[in-house]
Amino acid sequence: ADHRVDIYSLGALFAACLPADAPRALRAIAAKAASERPEDRYESADEVNREISRYLDGEAVRAHRESWAEQLTRFAARNKTLLLLLAAYLAVRIFLFFLRRA
C-alpha cells in the first residue's frame, strides 16, 4: 500500500479537529494532506510536521498561497521594532514639516 494513505488519514483527522474559524493556512495544510489524488499529498508525515512548524513560526506555508494582506500582516508581526521606528521617524518628519510652515 502507498504510504500516502496514512498521510490522507492524518490530513482527514487534522481537518476534523480544526475549528470552523481556523486560519486558511491550517485548512490548506489539512486539505493538501487529505487530497483525493495521492500525488498531490505530502510525501511524509515529517513534511506535514515541517509545514505546521512553518505556520507556528510565522512563516509562509507551501500549501497556501498568501494574499498580499496576509503577507503584510506576517511581515508586520515579524518586524514590530522596525515599523515602530519608521512610524516615529515619519511622525517627526511630519511635525517638522508643519512646524516650518507655521
C-alpha positions as CSV (number, residue, x, y, z in Angstrom):
1,A,0.0,0.0,0.0
2,D,1.1,3.5,-0.7
3,H,2.4,5.3,2.4
4,R,0.4,8.4,1.3
5,V,-2.8,6.6,2.5
6,D,-1.5,7.3,6.0
7,I,-1.0,11.0,5.1
8,Y,-4.6,11.1,3.8
9,S,-5.8,9.7,7.2
10,L,-3.6,12.3,9.1
11,G,-5.0,15.1,6.9
12,A,-8.6,14.0,7.4
13,L,-8.2,13.7,11.2
14,F,-6.4,17.1,11.2
15,A,-9.2,18.7,9.2
16,A,-11.8,17.2,11.5
17,C,-10.1,18.7,14.6
18,L,-9.8,22.2,13.2
19,P,-12.5,24.7,14.3
20,A,-14.7,26.3,11.7
21,D,-12.8,29.6,12.0
22,A,-9.3,28.1,11.6
23,P,-6.8,30.1,9.6
24,R,-6.7,29.4,5.9
25,A,-3.1,28.2,6.1
26,L,-4.0,25.4,8.5
27,R,-7.0,24.4,6.4
28,A,-4.8,24.3,3.3
29,I,-2.3,22.0,5.1
30,A,-5.1,19.7,6.1
31,A,-6.6,19.8,2.6
32,K,-3.3,19.0,0.9
33,A,-2.7,16.1,3.3
34,A,-6.2,14.7,2.6
35,S,-6.1,15.4,-1.1
36,E,-8.1,12.9,-3.2
37,R,-5.1,12.4,-5.5
38,P,-2.2,10.7,-3.7
39,E,0.4,12.5,-5.9
40,D,-1.0,15.9,-4.5
41,R,-0.4,14.9,-0.9
42,Y,2.6,15.4,1.3
43,E,5.3,12.8,0.8
44,S,5.6,12.1,4.5
45,A,4.4,12.9,8.0
46,D,7.6,14.7,8.5
47,E,6.8,17.0,5.6
48,V,3.4,17.8,7.2
49,N,5.2,18.5,10.5
50,R,7.6,20.9,8.8
51,E,4.7,22.7,7.2
52,I,2.8,23.0,10.5
53,S,6.1,24.2,12.1
54,R,6.4,26.9,9.4
55,Y,2.9,28.1,10.3
56,L,3.7,28.1,14.0
57,D,6.9,30.0,13.4
58,G,5.1,32.7,11.5
59,E,6.5,31.7,8.1
60,A,4.6,31.1,4.9
61,V,3.3,27.6,4.3
62,R,3.7,26.0,0.9
63,A,0.2,24.6,0.8
64,H,-1.4,28.0,0.9
65,R,-0.8,31.0,-1.4
66,E,-1.0,34.0,0.8
67,S,-2.8,37.2,-0.2
68,W,-0.8,40.5,0.0
69,A,-2.7,41.4,3.2
70,E,-1.6,38.1,4.8
71,Q,2.0,38.7,3.7
72,L,1.9,42.2,5.1
73,T,0.4,41.0,8.4
74,R,3.1,38.4,8.7
75,F,5.8,41.0,7.9
76,A,4.4,43.4,10.5
77,A,4.3,40.7,13.1
78,R,8.0,39.8,12.5
79,N,9.2,43.4,12.2
80,K,7.5,45.3,15.0
81,T,10.6,47.3,16.1
82,L,11.4,48.3,12.5
83,L,7.8,49.5,11.9
84,L,7.8,51.4,15.2
85,L,11.0,53.2,14.3
86,L,9.7,54.0,10.9
87,A,6.4,55.4,12.4
88,A,8.4,57.5,14.8
89,Y,10.6,58.9,12.1
90,L,7.6,59.7,9.9
91,A,5.9,61.4,12.8
92,V,9.0,63.6,13.5
93,R,9.3,64.5,9.8
94,I,5.6,65.5,9.6
95,F,5.9,67.5,12.7
96,L,8.9,69.4,11.4
97,F,7.2,70.0,8.1
98,F,4.2,71.6,9.7
99,L,6.5,73.5,12.2
100,R,8.4,75.1,9.3
101,R,5.2,76.1,7.5
102,A,3.9,77.9,10.6
